Amino acid sequence: MEKVLVTGGSGFIGLHCIQQLLDQGYEVRCTVRSESKKQEIVDSMTTHSLNPHNLEIVMADLLKDEGWDEAVSGCEYVLHVASPFILEVPSDENILIKPALEGTLRVLNACKNNKVKKVVLTSSVAAIAYGHKDQKVFDENDWSDTGPGITPYAKSKTLAEKAAWDFVNQLSDEDKFDLTVINPVAVTGPMLTSDIGTSNEMLVKLASGSMPACPKIHMGFVDVRDVAKAHIFSMKSEKTNGERIILSDKEMFFVEISRVLNEAGFKKAPTREMPNILVKLMALFMKELGGILGSLGRQSTTDKSKAKNLFDWEYVSAEDSAIEATKQLVSMGLVK
C-alpha cells in the first residue's frame, strides 16, 4: 500500500485530500503545527472517511527544520498543501512570505533526502495573474509581478512556487523527483471540520447580508473536491509531470455569485454592486477588504484548457459549490 504525506492536514483543502486518499486505499500521513489539531482531524476522518484507520498524524512546522525528514520518511508521494492564507493585508508581508517560501524549501529538501517519487504543490492563480497592469487571458506561462502593488499573499505564492521550480530544476539526476503544481482560483465547497476556508468566508459575508452591496470584483471559482481530486490525479499521472495547472470552473463577479445565493433562498445576499469609492472607504475600517482594492473593476480571466485536457471529469459547478457550502454554513450557525 503506497503512503502519501499531506502537509497542512487540518486545512480546508488538505482535509479533502486526506479524505479522498484514504477512500482510495492509500496510507496517509499528515502534518499539523499543533497538538490541538490532531483530534479535529481524527474526528473528521472518522465521520467522513471509509478508512480512517490508515491515517497517521505528525507534528511539523513550516518555520522549523525539526520533523520534516521524519514526516516524509517512507512516503512515495507528497502533497504540499500547507501555506498561510488570510484575506486582510498583514502589517508585515513576511508573516505570509516566510512560511510559504521557507516551508516549501524545507518540505522539498526532505523529499530529496527521502527519495520520494513525486511532489504535488498547491500554489494559486495568485502566482499567475496578479500585479499586472494589462488585462488579458492568463495561462500557465504567466507569472505574477512581485513589484509594488501586489498583495503579500500573491507575493508569497509566487515566490514559493518559483523557489520550488528552481529547487527541482537544480537537482542532480540521482536526487531528481517529479513536480506538478496546482494553481486553483478561489476555492469554495463543503467543509469537513469547522475550518471553513478563506473563500467560504466570502460566502458568509454575502449570505448573511453583512455587506449591503458587492464590491466590483471578478474572480474564478472552483470546488474544493475538484481541487483535491486534481492533486491526487496529478500525483499518479506522468502527463502532469513538470506542469503548472490552473484549476477553475468559471469566473464570476461577486454580484453574480451573490445573486445565485439570493435566488437559492438566501435573501440577505445583495443583488447590487457597490461603487468603487465606497469600497475604498470601507477598507479603512474592514481590514479584509484591503487585499482586494487592487482588483476593483478588473476582469480576471484564465485559460482553463490545460486542466480540461488533463482531467477527464466534470467539475462541480461554481454555482452548486457556493450553494452547498452556504447551506452548510447555515447549519453551522455562521449564517443567520
N, C-alpha and C positions, 0 to 999 in steps of 0.2 A: 504494500500500500504506500503510495507516494505521500510525502509530507510537504506541506506548504506553510511558510511563515507569512502572516498578515500583520504588518505594523499598524499601530493605531487601531487596535481591535475594538475599542469602545466607541469609536466614531460612527457617524451615520452611514458612510459608505463601507467602512471596514466591517461593520456588523453584517451587512448584506453579503459581502464577500465570504465571510466566515460561514454564514448560513448555507449559501449555495455550495461552497466547497464541501462542507460536512454532508449535505444531502446527496452529493455526487460520490461520496465514499472516500474522500481524502482524509488523511490525518492532518489536523490543523494545529499549528502553534500560533499564538498571537501575543503581541506585546501591549503592555499598558504602562503608564507612568506612575500610577499609584495603586496601592493595595485596595483602596475603596472601590475601584472599578471592576475588580475581579468578579465579585459576586454578581454584579449587574450583568456581566456577560454570561456567566453560568446560568443565571435565571432566564435570560433572554433565549439562549440556545436550548435550554430545557423546554421552553414553551414553543419555540418556533422551528427547531431543527429535528430531523429524523434520527440523527446520530450524534447527540451532544456528548457522548462518552469519548468521542475521538478528538476532543478539544483539550489542548494544554495552554495555560496562560502563564506568561513570564513577565518579569519586570525589566524595562529598558527605557531610558530617557534619551531623546534626540540630542540633548545638550551634554550628555555624558558618554564616555567611552565604555564604561562598565556594562557588561551584559549583552552586548551585541554579537560577539562571537558565539556565545552560548545560545543565543536566540536563533541564530542562523544554522548552527551545527545540526547536521542530519537532514536538512531540508533541501529538496531538489529545486524548489521554486520559491521565490519571494515576491509578494505583492506589497510594494512600499506605498501604503496609503496615507500614513501619518503625516500631517502637516497642519500648522495652525491656520485658522481662518476666522476672522472677525469682520463684521460689517463696518464698524467705525474706524476712522483713521487713528492709529495709536500715537501716543506722544513721542515715541521713539520707533522708527521703522525697523530697527534691529530686533524688536520684540517678535516680529514675523520673519524677518530675513534670516536671523541667526539659526533658529531651529530648522527652518526649511533647508537652508544651504548646508550647514554643518551636519545636520541629521542625515541628509541624503548621502553625504560622503561617508559618514560612519557606517551606514547600512551597506553601501556598495563595497566598502573596504572589507567588511565582514563577509560579504558574498564572495569576494575574491579569495579570501583566506579559506573559505569552506567549500570552494569548488561547486557553487550552485550552477544549475543548468541555465536558468533564465530569471530575469527580474522584470516585472511589470510595474512601472512607476505611474502613480497618479499625479499628473500635472494639472493643467487647466487651460481653457481658452484664454485665460488672463495672461498666459505666456506667449500668446499668438497675436491677439487683436487689440492690445491696449497701448496707449501712448502715441498713437499715430494721428497725424493731422488730417490726412486724406481718408475719405470713406471709400471702401472697396469691399469686395467679397474676399474674406481672408481664408487662406488654406494653410496646410501644414508646412509650407515653405516659409511662412512669415514668422517673425519673432517680434514680441512687444518691445517698444523703445523704452529703455530703462532710464531715460533722461528726466529732466524736470517735468512734473505734471503727472507722472504715473503714480498709481496708488501703491502704498507699501506692500499690500497683498500681491498685486500683479508683479511687482518687482521681485518679491520673494519667490514666486513660482517661476518666473523667467530665469533668475539667477540659479535656482536649484536645478531646473531642468537642463540648462546649458552645462552646469557643472557635471551632471550625470552623463551626458553625452561625451563630454571631454574625458571623463574618467574611463568610460568603457572604450573609447577610441584609442586611448593610450595604453591599454592593457597588452601585455605580451600574449603571444599565441597560447602559451601554457596556461595563462590565467584568464583567458577570454571567456565571457559568458554573454548570452544574448540579452538584449534590452528592447522592450516595447514601452512606449509612453502613451497613456490615455489622456486626452485633453478635453474633459467634459465642460459643458456650459453650466448654467445654474441647475443644481440637482434637487429635484423635489420627489415626493412619493412617501410611501408608508414608513413608519418608524418601528424599530424593533426594541427600543428602550425609550427612556424619557429624553434622550438626546435627539432633538427634532431636526437637527441640521440647519445650517445658516439660511439656506434658501427657503426652507419651510417657515422660518421666522417671518419672511416677507408675506407668506400666506396668512399668518396670524394677524399681521397688521392690516391686510386688506379685508379679511373676512370679519374681523372684529369691529371694523369701522373706525379704527384709531387714526386713519388718515382720511380727511374729508374729500380728497381727490387724489388722483395718481400723478406722480412725477412722470414727465415725458421721457421715460427710459425704455430702451429697446434692447432685448437680450434673448439669448437662446435658452431653451428648457429641455431637460431630459430626465427620465425617471431613474431613480436610484437602482432599481432592479436591473435595468439595462446597463447601467454603469458597472455594476458588479459582474454581470454576465459577460461584458466586454473584456474585463480583466481576466476572467478565467478562460474564456475562449482564446485570448491573446497569449496566455501562459502556455498553452499547448500547441498553438498554430505557428508553424515555421513561416507562413506567409506574412506574419506581423513582425518578424524579426527586423530590428533596425528602423521601425516605423514610429512616427508620431501620428496619432489618430484623433481627429476632432470627433466628439460624440455629442450630437444634438438632434432632437426631434424636429424642432422648428423654432424660429424667432417670433417673438410677440412683444408688443408694447405692454407695459404694466396694466394699462387701462383695458387691454384686450383680455388678459388673464383675469382681471378683476370682474369684467362683465361675464366671463364664463362662470365664475363663482356666484355672482349675483343671480344669473339665470338658473343655477343649480339649487337655489333656495337660500343662499347666504346673503340676505337682502341688505346687510350693512356694508357689503363690499361696494365701493364707489364706482360710478359709471362715467365719471368725467375726469378730464385731465387738469392738472394744476399748472398755472403759469410758472415758467422757469424762475422768475424773480421771487416768487413766493417760496419755492423750494429752497432757494439760496438763503432766504431769511430764516426759514425753519431750521436749516442746517446749523445755524448759530446756536440753537437750543437742543437739537437732536443729533448727537454725535454720529449715529448710524447713517445719517444722510450724507455725511462728509465724503464717504467713499464713492458716491455716485455723481457728484457735481460735474466731474469732467465728462460724463456721458450724457448729460442732459441734451435732448433734442437730436442726438446722433443715432443713426441706424447702425446696428452691429450685425453683419451677415456673414455666415461662414459657408464654405464649400463642404458639403456633407458626403461627397461621392466616395471618398476612400472608405469610410466606415460602412456605407451601404454596400460596397463591393466586397468587403471582407466579412461582414456579419450577415448571416443568412436568416435573420428573423425580423419580424415586425416589432418595432418599438412600441411600448406603452405610449399613447398619445400624451402630449403636454397637457391637454385639457383633462383627460381622465386621471392623470397623475395628480394634478392640482386638486381636483375634486375629492379623490380618495384620501389624499393627505389631509385636506381640510376637514373632512368628516371625522378622521381620527383625532385631529386637533380639538374638535368639539367634544369628542368623547373623553379626552384627557382634561377637559376643563380649561383649555387655553384660549378657546374662542367662545365667547358668551353670546 
